[in-house]
């Protein structure tokens, strides 16, 4: 994990990775602020600290591939084509949101036309759906890949192992991204498994696994590109364990007082966006003016999304039974 320096991707790729991470953080912060102001509906989740994983992995997929993101993968939804307008409208329960007011957060926020499998809140149920999609690509002889995201808590469930074993046996074109953020709600990793690396669980099922620094977007992106290429060529599934930290509570209602302050401070110094900004400035890929321009572009895009969402209509209560079940 980070022991061997990776060759830098092309400058345009570096800027894409950075821009998408900044947009993700800007949108995430705004959504959290809306809830604290009492302008949100239901609950919401923050992916702060996970931007390098969601963006780095998501940008490794092709246009015809599919992905099953989770509730801390806002960046992946964005890079796949969900606009900030649709996302904020969904978070505010408006008819212009992805679920047309059926769910007021990232739950169920899928769009198959964009290759996004709607998030199933019970984890890791989305993972088994992605395995099924991957197997269907093999049956049809299509050079497509399915990517699924799971967390450290998910890796302790039976379905995680069943899905991983099936993917291995079927040599399904699956890339599994495990976001090891050290806490399953309030349960620390040390209290849910006796091994150091979740990657060992992949090896137990015959799935090659690699461990990366989840706060290094280039490392995540490089590992995902390799896994996607391997899966597309018929090489079967790969697990990527991304070591990171959940910087806020499980959801907005959770103050996360159970997380040691010194642990959060350690990871705050490893913030994925701050680290990458410094790296790009040092390389000369961007300058201070370029940083300011991206910040402003992202802030403007998010503000426009909030205005769009708040000016959108609420769903008609009489339509509550429509669109609940697949036809």
Beta strands, then each sheet from edge to edge (+ up, - down):
strand 1: 66-68
strand 2: 146-151
strand 3: 174-180
strand 4: 183-184
strand 5: 187-188
strand 6: 208-213
strand 7: 238-243
sheet 1: 1+ 2+ 3+ 7+ 6+
sheet 2: 4+ 5-
end
